[in-house]
Amino acid sequence: MPNLNKVMLMGRLTREPEVKEFANGGKVAQFGFAVNNRRRNHETGAWEEVPVWLELKAYNHEPGRKTADLTEKHLHKGMPVYVEGHLALEEWEGKEDGKKHSRTLVYVDAIEFLGGGRRAEEGQAGAAADGGKAAGKKKGAKAKAGAGEGDGGEPAF
């Protein structure tokens, strides 16, 4: 039977990425993420946005797939991003209680920066300082796993 494990999300980072480096040279960036589900309030009949809080991890995989590096360098709390990834189940035994624990999270395969958030605000402040020349340069940058750096400091397409 065929299987498909693909997640596509559009939302915002809820905290700064936490980066860990491994002795073998690997790296992982872990961050919180929020997306909204719409639902109708049965009492008022109005549509409401209901947040869903998620945990995401971006790894540096084989050479050329530096998703953790891109996350560390370019993503900040509050930024809107589009993420493609897959669900993963992490299981561990508690150090203090010895019980088995588990959680489902999203492993990031690709990220697309949507603009807005802290970096866009910094760009607008810079645009005012340079007469508007920098306005809009940081919107719509795309970083797929394996993308390199572009000339302007943004991830290449």
C-alpha positions as CSV (number, residue, x, y, z in Angstrom):
1,M,0.0,0.0,0.0
2,P,1.4,3.4,-0.9
3,N,2.1,6.0,1.8
4,L,2.4,9.8,1.7
5,N,3.8,11.8,4.5
6,K,3.8,15.5,3.4
7,V,3.0,18.6,5.4
8,M,2.5,22.1,3.9
9,L,2.1,25.0,6.3
10,M,1.9,28.7,6.2
11,G,2.2,30.5,9.5
12,R,4.6,32.3,11.8
13,L,7.5,31.4,14.0
14,T,6.6,31.6,17.7
15,R,10.1,31.9,19.0
16,E,13.7,32.3,17.8
17,P,15.2,29.1,16.4
18,E,17.3,27.1,18.9
19,V,20.3,25.7,17.2
20,K,22.4,22.7,18.3
21,E,25.6,21.4,16.6
22,F,26.7,17.8,16.8
23,A,30.2,16.4,17.2
24,N,30.0,14.9,13.7
25,G,29.4,18.4,12.2
26,G,25.7,18.1,11.9
27,K,23.3,20.8,13.0
28,V,19.6,21.1,13.9
29,A,17.4,24.2,14.3
30,Q,14.3,23.7,16.4
31,F,11.5,26.3,16.5
32,G,7.9,26.8,17.4
33,F,5.4,27.5,14.7
34,A,1.7,28.6,14.7
35,V,-0.9,28.2,12.0
36,N,-4.6,29.2,12.2
37,N,-7.6,27.0,11.6
38,R,-10.9,28.8,10.9
39,R,-14.0,27.6,12.6
40,R,-17.5,28.9,13.1
41,N,-18.5,29.8,16.7
42,H,-21.7,27.9,17.3
43,E,-23.0,30.5,19.8
44,T,-22.3,33.7,17.7
45,G,-22.1,32.3,14.2
46,A,-19.0,34.3,13.6
47,W,-15.8,32.8,12.1
48,E,-12.9,32.6,14.4
49,E,-9.2,31.9,14.0
50,V,-8.0,29.1,16.2
51,P,-4.2,28.8,16.5
52,V,-2.5,25.4,16.2
53,W,0.9,25.3,17.9
54,L,3.6,23.1,16.3
55,E,7.2,22.1,16.9
56,L,9.5,22.1,13.8
57,K,13.0,20.8,13.3
58,A,15.3,21.7,10.4
59,Y,18.4,19.6,9.9
60,N,21.6,20.0,7.8
61,H,21.5,16.7,5.9
62,E,23.9,15.5,3.3
63,P,26.2,18.2,1.7
64,G,24.2,20.9,0.0
65,R,21.1,20.6,2.2
66,K,21.7,23.2,4.8
67,T,18.2,23.8,6.0
68,A,19.4,24.3,9.7
69,D,21.9,26.9,8.5
70,L,19.3,28.8,6.5
71,T,16.9,28.7,9.4
72,E,19.5,30.0,11.9
73,K,20.6,32.8,9.6
74,H,17.3,34.0,8.2
75,L,14.4,33.1,10.4
76,H,13.3,35.1,13.5
77,K,10.3,35.1,15.8
78,G,7.2,36.5,14.2
79,M,8.3,35.9,10.6
80,P,5.7,34.5,8.2
81,V,7.0,31.5,6.3
82,Y,5.8,28.7,4.1
83,V,7.1,25.3,5.2
84,E,7.1,21.9,3.5
85,G,8.1,18.9,5.5
86,H,7.0,15.6,6.9
87,L,5.6,14.3,10.2
88,A,8.0,12.5,12.5
89,L,7.4,10.7,15.8
90,E,10.1,11.2,18.4
91,E,10.2,8.8,21.4
92,W,12.4,8.9,24.5
93,E,12.6,7.6,28.0
94,G,12.4,10.3,30.7
95,K,15.5,10.9,32.7
96,E,13.7,11.6,35.9
97,D,10.6,9.4,35.8
98,G,11.9,6.6,33.5
99,K,8.6,6.7,31.6
100,K,8.3,6.5,27.8
101,H,7.4,9.8,26.1
102,S,6.6,10.7,22.6
103,R,5.6,13.7,20.4
104,T,4.7,14.3,16.8
105,L,6.5,17.2,15.1
106,V,7.4,18.4,11.6
107,Y,10.8,17.8,10.0
108,V,11.4,20.7,7.6
109,D,12.3,19.8,4.0
110,A,11.9,23.3,2.4
111,I,11.2,26.9,3.5
112,E,9.9,29.9,1.6
113,F,10.2,33.3,3.2
114,L,7.0,35.3,2.8
115,G,8.2,38.7,3.9
116,G,6.8,40.6,6.9
117,G,7.8,40.1,10.5
118,R,11.0,41.5,12.0
119,R,13.2,41.4,8.9
120,A,10.6,43.3,6.8
121,E,10.4,46.0,9.6
122,E,14.2,46.3,9.5
123,G,14.0,46.6,5.7
124,Q,11.4,49.4,6.0
125,A,13.6,51.2,8.5
126,G,16.6,50.9,6.2
127,A,14.5,52.1,3.3
128,A,13.7,55.3,5.1
129,A,17.4,55.8,5.8
130,D,18.5,55.2,2.2
131,G,15.8,57.1,0.5
132,G,13.7,54.0,-0.2
133,K,16.3,52.2,-2.3
134,A,16.1,49.0,-0.1
135,A,12.3,48.8,0.1
136,G,10.9,45.4,-0.9
137,K,14.2,43.6,-1.4
138,K,13.6,41.1,1.3
139,K,10.1,39.9,0.3
140,G,9.4,36.6,-1.4
141,A,12.9,35.1,-0.9
142,K,12.8,31.3,-1.3
143,A,15.1,28.8,0.4
144,K,14.6,25.2,-0.5
145,A,16.7,22.6,1.3
146,G,20.0,22.5,-0.6
147,A,19.8,26.1,-1.8
148,G,22.9,28.2,-1.5
149,E,23.5,31.9,-0.7
150,G,22.6,34.5,-3.3
151,D,24.5,37.7,-4.0
152,G,22.4,39.9,-1.8
153,G,22.7,37.8,1.4
154,E,19.4,36.1,0.8
155,P,19.0,32.4,0.0
156,A,19.1,31.6,-3.7
157,F,16.1,30.2,-5.4
